[in-house]
Structures are given as C-alpha cells and as structure tokens.
Amino acid sequence: MPQLNPAPWFAILVFSWLVFLTVLPPKVSAHSFPNEPTPQSTEKPQTESWSWPWH
C-alpha cells in the first residue's frame, strides 16, 4: 500500500511549505495600502449645545 509510505509525501509537504514561506512573505510585506490612515489630534472637537425646543 504505497499511501502508507510517508517518505515522498512528507518531502513534498516540507518542500511546498519551504516554497510558500520563502516566496509569500516578501510579497505580503511589500504590499502597501492605497490610503494610509492619518493620525488624528487628541483634542476633542468643540460641540455646540442643543438649542431646539423639546416640545
């Protein structure tokens, strides 16, 4: 039963993971987002009180 012999499949598994771990991380880390978030100020905006009548 050849499927019980782990030698070729384990080598294929290890080789494919080595390829994934050497090719994909540089591609992922080179990705840049099109709109970088801008830091907002820590001041709270001045809000005006509600001047409408409640009735």
PDB file with SEQRES, HELIX, SHEET and CRYST1 records, atoms N, CA, C and O in Angstrom:
SEQRES   1 A   55  MET PRO GLN LEU ASN PRO ALA PRO TRP PHE ALA ILE LEU          
SEQRES   2 A   55  VAL PHE SER TRP LEU VAL PHE LEU THR VAL LEU PRO PRO          
SEQRES   3 A   55  LYS VAL SER ALA HIS SER PHE PRO ASN GLU PRO THR PRO          
SEQRES   4 A   55  GLN SER THR GLU LYS PRO GLN THR GLU SER TRP SER TRP          
SEQRES   5 A   55  PRO TRP HIS                                                  
HELIX    1 AA1 PRO A    2  LEU A    4  5                                   3    
HELIX    2 AA2 PRO A    6  SER A   29  1                                  24    
CRYST1    1.000    1.000    1.000  90.00  90.00  90.00 P 1           1          
ATOM      1  N   MET A   1       0.851  -1.178   0.000  1.00  0.00           N  
ATOM      2  CA  MET A   1       0.000   0.000   0.000  1.00  0.00           C  
ATOM      3  C   MET A   1       0.898   1.243   0.000  1.00  0.00           C  
ATOM      4  O   MET A   1       1.443   1.605   1.043  1.00  0.00           O  
ATOM      5  N   PRO A   2       1.056   1.885  -1.128  1.00  0.00           N  
ATOM      6  CA  PRO A   2       2.014   2.990  -1.235  1.00  0.00           C  
ATOM      7  C   PRO A   2       1.592   4.243  -0.466  1.00  0.00           C  
ATOM      8  O   PRO A   2       2.449   5.059  -0.128  1.00  0.00           O  
ATOM      9  N   GLN A   3       0.310   4.420  -0.182  1.00  0.00           N  
ATOM     10  CA  GLN A   3      -0.098   5.615   0.528  1.00  0.00           C  
ATOM     11  C   GLN A   3       0.335   5.604   1.995  1.00  0.00           C  
ATOM     12  O   GLN A   3       0.284   6.637   2.663  1.00  0.00           O  
ATOM     13  N   LEU A   4       0.755   4.453   2.494  1.00  0.00           N  
ATOM     14  CA  LEU A   4       1.226   4.391   3.869  1.00  0.00           C  
ATOM     15  C   LEU A   4       2.712   4.722   3.982  1.00  0.00           C  
ATOM     16  O   LEU A   4       3.229   4.838   5.092  1.00  0.00           O  
ATOM     17  N   ASN A   5       3.397   4.874   2.871  1.00  0.00           N  
ATOM     18  CA  ASN A   5       4.807   5.239   2.895  1.00  0.00           C  
ATOM     19  C   ASN A   5       4.905   6.761   2.961  1.00  0.00           C  
ATOM     20  O   ASN A   5       4.604   7.426   1.970  1.00  0.00           O  
ATOM     21  N   PRO A   6       5.321   7.344   4.107  1.00  0.00           N  
ATOM     22  CA  PRO A   6       5.306   8.801   4.251  1.00  0.00           C  
ATOM     23  C   PRO A   6       6.496   9.505   3.610  1.00  0.00           C  
ATOM     24  O   PRO A   6       6.527  10.735   3.574  1.00  0.00           O  
ATOM     25  N   ALA A   7       7.462   8.768   3.110  1.00  0.00           N  
ATOM     26  CA  ALA A   7       8.689   9.411   2.634  1.00  0.00           C  
ATOM     27  C   ALA A   7       8.456  10.397   1.487  1.00  0.00           C  
ATOM     28  O   ALA A   7       8.862  11.551   1.627  1.00  0.00           O  
ATOM     29  N   PRO A   8       7.832  10.029   0.365  1.00  0.00           N  
ATOM     30  CA  PRO A   8       7.709  11.033  -0.702  1.00  0.00           C  
ATOM     31  C   PRO A   8       6.731  12.148  -0.347  1.00  0.00           C  
ATOM     32  O   PRO A   8       6.959  13.303  -0.705  1.00  0.00           O  
ATOM     33  N   TRP A   9       5.645  11.820   0.351  1.00  0.00           N  
ATOM     34  CA  TRP A   9       4.642  12.849   0.644  1.00  0.00           C  
ATOM     35  C   TRP A   9       5.144  13.824   1.690  1.00  0.00           C  
ATOM     36  O   TRP A   9       4.835  15.014   1.633  1.00  0.00           O  
ATOM     37  N   PHE A  10       5.910  13.332   2.637  1.00  0.00           N  
ATOM     38  CA  PHE A  10       6.460  14.247   3.646  1.00  0.00           C  
ATOM     39  C   PHE A  10       7.468  15.190   3.006  1.00  0.00           C  
ATOM     40  O   PHE A  10       7.506  16.371   3.350  1.00  0.00           O  
ATOM     41  N   ALA A  11       8.279  14.697   2.087  1.00  0.00           N  
ATOM     42  CA  ALA A  11       9.234  15.557   1.389  1.00  0.00           C  
ATOM     43  C   ALA A  11       8.519  16.605   0.553  1.00  0.00           C  
ATOM     44  O   ALA A  11       8.944  17.759   0.502  1.00  0.00           O  
ATOM     45  N   ILE A  12       7.432  16.208  -0.104  1.00  0.00           N  
ATOM     46  CA  ILE A  12       6.652  17.164  -0.896  1.00  0.00           C  
ATOM     47  C   ILE A  12       6.019  18.208   0.016  1.00  0.00           C  
ATOM     48  O   ILE A  12       6.003  19.393  -0.318  1.00  0.00           O  
ATOM     49  N   LEU A  13       5.505  17.787   1.148  1.00  0.00           N  
ATOM     50  CA  LEU A  13       4.909  18.724   2.101  1.00  0.00           C  
ATOM     51  C   LEU A  13       5.938  19.724   2.602  1.00  0.00           C  
ATOM     52  O   LEU A  13       5.676  20.927   2.624  1.00  0.00           O  
ATOM     53  N   VAL A  14       7.097  19.241   3.002  1.00  0.00           N  
ATOM     54  CA  VAL A  14       8.140  20.129   3.521  1.00  0.00           C  
ATOM     55  C   VAL A  14       8.636  21.069   2.431  1.00  0.00           C  
ATOM     56  O   VAL A  14       8.840  22.255   2.687  1.00  0.00           O  
ATOM     57  N   PHE A  15       8.829  20.569   1.245  1.00  0.00           N  
ATOM     58  CA  PHE A  15       9.308  21.409   0.152  1.00  0.00           C  
ATOM     59  C   PHE A  15       8.284  22.476  -0.221  1.00  0.00           C  
ATOM     60  O   PHE A  15       8.647  23.626  -0.468  1.00  0.00           O  
ATOM     61  N   SER A  16       7.013  22.102  -0.261  1.00  0.00           N  
ATOM     62  CA  SER A  16       5.992  23.094  -0.610  1.00  0.00           C  
ATOM     63  C   SER A  16       5.883  24.165   0.471  1.00  0.00           C  
ATOM     64  O   SER A  16       5.690  25.337   0.149  1.00  0.00           O  
ATOM     65  N   TRP A  17       6.003  23.791   1.754  1.00  0.00           N  
ATOM     66  CA  TRP A  17       5.971  24.802   2.812  1.00  0.00           C  
ATOM     67  C   TRP A  17       7.203  25.698   2.748  1.00  0.00           C  
ATOM     68  O   TRP A  17       7.103  26.898   3.004  1.00  0.00           O  
ATOM     69  N   LEU A  18       8.351  25.145   2.416  1.00  0.00           N  
ATOM     70  CA  LEU A  18       9.541  25.994   2.264  1.00  0.00           C  
ATOM     71  C   LEU A  18       9.368  26.987   1.125  1.00  0.00           C  
ATOM     72  O   LEU A  18       9.787  28.140   1.231  1.00  0.00           O  
ATOM     73  N   VAL A  19       8.754  26.543   0.046  1.00  0.00           N  
ATOM     74  CA  VAL A  19       8.497  27.465  -1.066  1.00  0.00           C  
ATOM     75  C   VAL A  19       7.518  28.544  -0.633  1.00  0.00           C  
ATOM     76  O   VAL A  19       7.741  29.723  -0.908  1.00  0.00           O  
ATOM     77  N   PHE A  20       6.445  28.164   0.035  1.00  0.00           N  
ATOM     78  CA  PHE A  20       5.469  29.151   0.491  1.00  0.00           C  
ATOM     79  C   PHE A  20       6.086  30.143   1.464  1.00  0.00           C  
ATOM     80  O   PHE A  20       5.807  31.340   1.394  1.00  0.00           O  
ATOM     81  N   LEU A  21       6.924  29.651   2.372  1.00  0.00           N  
ATOM     82  CA  LEU A  21       7.499  30.534   3.388  1.00  0.00           C  
ATOM     83  C   LEU A  21       8.625  31.410   2.854  1.00  0.00           C  
ATOM     84  O   LEU A  21       8.991  32.393   3.499  1.00  0.00           O  
ATOM     85  N   THR A  22       9.174  31.085   1.709  1.00  0.00           N  
ATOM     86  CA  THR A  22      10.214  31.939   1.139  1.00  0.00           C  
ATOM     87  C   THR A  22       9.674  32.871   0.065  1.00  0.00           C  
ATOM     88  O   THR A  22      10.271  33.917  -0.189  1.00  0.00           O  
ATOM     89  N   VAL A  23       8.555  32.518  -0.577  1.00  0.00           N  
ATOM     90  CA  VAL A  23       8.026  33.343  -1.664  1.00  0.00           C  
ATOM     91  C   VAL A  23       6.955  34.312  -1.163  1.00  0.00           C  
ATOM     92  O   VAL A  23       6.958  35.483  -1.544  1.00  0.00           O  
ATOM     93  N   LEU A  24       6.060  33.850  -0.335  1.00  0.00           N  
ATOM     94  CA  LEU A  24       4.915  34.677   0.035  1.00  0.00           C  
ATOM     95  C   LEU A  24       5.216  35.813   1.015  1.00  0.00           C  
ATOM     96  O   LEU A  24       4.695  36.907   0.796  1.00  0.00           O  
ATOM     97  N   PRO A  25       6.009  35.650   2.074  1.00  0.00           N  
ATOM     98  CA  PRO A  25       6.204  36.777   2.996  1.00  0.00           C  
ATOM     99  C   PRO A  25       6.773  38.040   2.361  1.00  0.00           C  
ATOM    100  O   PRO A  25       6.296  39.122   2.703  1.00  0.00           O  
ATOM    101  N   PRO A  26       7.756  37.985   1.463  1.00  0.00           N  
ATOM    102  CA  PRO A  26       8.181  39.240   0.832  1.00  0.00           C  
ATOM    103  C   PRO A  26       7.077  39.896   0.004  1.00  0.00           C  
ATOM    104  O   PRO A  26       6.984  41.122  -0.046  1.00  0.00           O  
ATOM    105  N   LYS A  27       6.242  39.088  -0.644  1.00  0.00           N  
ATOM    106  CA  LYS A  27       5.150  39.652  -1.428  1.00  0.00           C  
ATOM    107  C   LYS A  27       4.118  40.312  -0.522  1.00  0.00           C  
ATOM    108  O   LYS A  27       3.592  41.376  -0.846  1.00  0.00           O  
ATOM    109  N   VAL A  28       3.834  39.688   0.597  1.00  0.00           N  
ATOM    110  CA  VAL A  28       2.840  40.249   1.508  1.00  0.00           C  
ATOM    111  C   VAL A  28       3.389  41.499   2.193  1.00  0.00           C  
ATOM    112  O   VAL A  28       2.667  42.485   2.345  1.00  0.00           O  
ATOM    113  N   SER A  29       4.644  41.472   2.603  1.00  0.00           N  
ATOM    114  CA  SER A  29       5.200  42.635   3.291  1.00  0.00           C  
ATOM    115  C   SER A  29       5.462  43.797   2.345  1.00  0.00           C  
ATOM    116  O   SER A  29       5.567  44.936   2.800  1.00  0.00           O  
ATOM    117  N   ALA A  30       5.571  43.549   1.048  1.00  0.00           N  
ATOM    118  CA  ALA A  30       5.759  44.630   0.084  1.00  0.00           C  
ATOM    119  C   ALA A  30       4.444  45.301  -0.278  1.00  0.00           C  
ATOM    120  O   ALA A  30       4.445  46.332  -0.950  1.00  0.00           O  
ATOM    121  N   HIS A  31       3.334  44.740   0.152  1.00  0.00           N  
ATOM    122  CA  HIS A  31       2.033  45.321  -0.162  1.00  0.00           C  
ATOM    123  C   HIS A  31       1.867  46.631   0.587  1.00  0.00           C  
ATOM    124  O   HIS A  31       2.161  46.713   1.779  1.00  0.00           O  
ATOM    125  N   SER A  32       1.401  47.644  -0.106  1.00  0.00           N  
ATOM    126  CA  SER A  32       1.139  48.928   0.543  1.00  0.00           C  
ATOM    127  C   SER A  32      -0.337  49.264   0.377  1.00  0.00           C  
ATOM    128  O   SER A  32      -0.939  48.988  -0.660  1.00  0.00           O  
ATOM    129  N   PHE A  33      -0.893  49.848   1.388  1.00  0.00           N  
ATOM    130  CA  PHE A  33      -2.293  50.228   1.344  1.00  0.00           C  
ATOM    131  C   PHE A  33      -2.428  51.549   0.592  1.00  0.00           C  
ATOM    132  O   PHE A  33      -1.581  52.429   0.747  1.00  0.00           O  
ATOM    133  N   PRO A  34      -3.464  51.705  -0.213  1.00  0.00           N  
ATOM    134  CA  PRO A  34      -3.580  52.919  -1.031  1.00  0.00           C  
ATOM    135  C   PRO A  34      -3.852  54.169  -0.216  1.00  0.00           C  
ATOM    136  O   PRO A  34      -3.437  55.256  -0.616  1.00  0.00           O  
ATOM    137  N   ASN A  35      -4.523  54.055   0.894  1.00  0.00           N  
ATOM    138  CA  ASN A  35      -4.787  55.236   1.707  1.00  0.00           C  
ATOM    139  C   ASN A  35      -4.331  54.959   3.135  1.00  0.00           C  
ATOM    140  O   ASN A  35      -5.011  54.268   3.894  1.00  0.00           O  
ATOM    141  N   GLU A  36      -3.190  55.497   3.485  1.00  0.00           N  
ATOM    142  CA  GLU A  36      -2.658  55.309   4.820  1.00  0.00           C  
ATOM    143  C   GLU A  36      -3.488  56.122   5.816  1.00  0.00           C  
ATOM    144  O   GLU A  36      -3.887  57.245   5.507  1.00  0.00           O  
ATOM    145  N   PRO A  37      -3.750  55.582   6.986  1.00  0.00           N  
ATOM    146  CA  PRO A  37      -4.523  56.347   7.971  1.00  0.00           C  
ATOM    147  C   PRO A  37      -3.705  57.525   8.502  1.00  0.00           C  
ATOM    148  O   PRO A  37      -2.504  57.410   8.745  1.00  0.00           O  
ATOM    149  N   THR A  38      -4.373  58.635   8.671  1.00  0.00           N  
ATOM    150  CA  THR A  38      -3.689  59.817   9.197  1.00  0.00           C  
ATOM    151  C   THR A  38      -3.964  59.916  10.684  1.00  0.00           C  
ATOM    152  O   THR A  38      -5.091  59.681  11.119  1.00  0.00           O  
ATOM    153  N   PRO A  39      -2.974  60.254  11.459  1.00  0.00           N  
ATOM    154  CA  PRO A  39      -3.204  60.388  12.908  1.00  0.00           C  
ATOM    155  C   PRO A  39      -4.082  61.601  13.196  1.00  0.00           C  
ATOM    156  O   PRO A  39      -3.868  62.686  12.656  1.00  0.00           O  
ATOM    157  N   GLN A  40      -5.053  61.396  14.042  1.00  0.00           N  
ATOM    158  CA  GLN A  40      -5.943  62.485  14.400  1.00  0.00           C  
ATOM    159  C   GLN A  40      -5.447  63.151  15.674  1.00  0.00           C  
ATOM    160  O   GLN A  40      -4.709  62.554  16.458  1.00  0.00           O  
ATOM    161  N   SER A  41      -5.859  64.380  15.864  1.00  0.00           N  
ATOM    162  CA  SER A  41      -5.426  65.111  17.056  1.00  0.00           C  
ATOM    163  C   SER A  41      -6.124  64.546  18.287  1.00  0.00           C  
ATOM    164  O   SER A  41      -7.194  63.945  18.193  1.00  0.00           O  
ATOM    165  N   THR A  42      -5.506  64.747  19.424  1.00  0.00           N  
ATOM    166  CA  THR A  42      -6.072  64.233  20.662  1.00  0.00           C  
ATOM    167  C   THR A  42      -7.069  65.199  21.280  1.00  0.00           C  
ATOM    168  O   THR A  42      -7.720  64.868  22.270  1.00  0.00           O  
ATOM    169  N   GLU A  43      -7.194  66.391  20.707  1.00  0.00           N  
ATOM    170  CA  GLU A  43      -8.164  67.349  21.232  1.00  0.00           C  
ATOM    171  C   GLU A  43      -9.570  66.922  20.850  1.00  0.00           C  
ATOM    172  O   GLU A  43      -9.810  66.408  19.757  1.00  0.00           O  
ATOM    173  N   LYS A  44     -10.499  67.149  21.782  1.00  0.00           N  
ATOM    174  CA  LYS A  44     -11.889  66.859  21.475  1.00  0.00           C  
ATOM    175  C   LYS A  44     -12.469  68.045  20.705  1.00  0.00           C  
ATOM    176  O   LYS A  44     -12.180  69.195  21.038  1.00  0.00           O  
ATOM    177  N   PRO A  45     -13.270  67.786  19.700  1.00  0.00           N  
ATOM    178  CA  PRO A  45     -13.859  68.908  18.959  1.00  0.00           C  
ATOM    179  C   PRO A  45     -14.861  69.658  19.823  1.00  0.00           C  
ATOM    180  O   PRO A  45     -15.536  69.074  20.671  1.00  0.00           O  
ATOM    181  N   GLN A  46     -14.943  70.959  19.590  1.00  0.00           N  
ATOM    182  CA  GLN A  46     -15.890  71.782  20.340  1.00  0.00           C  
ATOM    183  C   GLN A  46     -17.294  71.509  19.810  1.00  0.00           C  
ATOM    184  O   GLN A  46     -17.569  71.677  18.621  1.00  0.00           O  
ATOM    185  N   THR A  47     -18.161  71.094  20.697  1.00  0.00           N  
ATOM    186  CA  THR A  47     -19.542  70.828  20.294  1.00  0.00           C  
ATOM    187  C   THR A  47     -20.434  71.937  20.820  1.00  0.00           C  
ATOM    188  O   THR A  47     -20.209  72.489  21.897  1.00  0.00           O  
ATOM    189  N   GLU A  48     -21.441  72.244  20.040  1.00  0.00           N  
ATOM    190  CA  GLU A  48     -22.394  73.257  20.458  1.00  0.00           C  
ATOM    191  C   GLU A  48     -23.574  72.579  21.139  1.00  0.00           C  
ATOM    192  O   GLU A  48     -23.933  71.447  20.815  1.00  0.00           O  
ATOM    193  N   SER A  49     -24.164  73.288  22.081  1.00  0.00           N  
ATOM    194  CA  SER A  49     -25.294  72.703  22.793  1.00  0.00           C  
ATOM    195  C   SER A  49     -26.529  72.668  21.907  1.00  0.00           C  
ATOM    196  O   SER A  49     -26.619  73.392  20.915  1.00  0.00           O  
ATOM    197  N   TRP A  50     -27.469  71.827  22.272  1.00  0.00           N  
ATOM    198  CA  TRP A  50     -28.671  71.648  21.502  1.00  0.00           C  
ATOM    199  C   TRP A  50     -29.627  72.797  21.848  1.00  0.00           C  
ATOM    200  O   TRP A  50     -30.032  72.960  22.999  1.00  0.00           O  
ATOM    201  N   SER A  51     -29.973  73.579  20.837  1.00  0.00           N  
ATOM    202  CA  SER A  51     -30.793  74.764  21.113  1.00  0.00           C  
ATOM    203  C   SER A  51     -32.247  74.614  20.656  1.00  0.00           C  
ATOM    204  O   SER A  51     -32.990  75.594  20.701  1.00  0.00           O  
ATOM    205  N   TRP A  52     -32.678  73.443  20.225  1.00  0.00           N  
ATOM    206  CA  TRP A  52     -34.035  73.291  19.764  1.00  0.00           C  
ATOM    207  C   TRP A  52     -34.964  72.970  20.937  1.00  0.00           C  
ATOM    208  O   TRP A  52     -34.559  72.292  21.881  1.00  0.00           O  
ATOM    209  N   PRO A  53     -36.172  73.440  20.882  1.00  0.00           N  
ATOM    210  CA  PRO A  53     -37.110  73.086  21.971  1.00  0.00           C  
ATOM    211  C   PRO A  53     -37.524  71.605  21.870  1.00  0.00           C  
ATOM    212  O   PRO A  53     -37.579  71.030  20.783  1.00  0.00           O  
ATOM    213  N   TRP A  54     -37.807  71.022  23.014  1.00  0.00           N  
ATOM    214  CA  TRP A  54     -38.143  69.604  23.051  1.00  0.00           C  
ATOM    215  C   TRP A  54     -39.637  69.321  22.938  1.00  0.00           C  
ATOM    216  O   TRP A  54     -40.040  68.163  23.042  1.00  0.00           O  
ATOM    217  N   HIS A  55     -40.459  70.320  22.731  1.00  0.00           N  
ATOM    218  CA  HIS A  55     -41.910  70.099  22.628  1.00  0.00           C  
ATOM    219  C   HIS A  55     -42.423  70.231  21.224  1.00  0.00           C  
ATOM    220  O   HIS A  55     -43.621  70.072  20.986  1.00  0.00           O  
TER     221      HIS A  55                                                      
END                                                                             
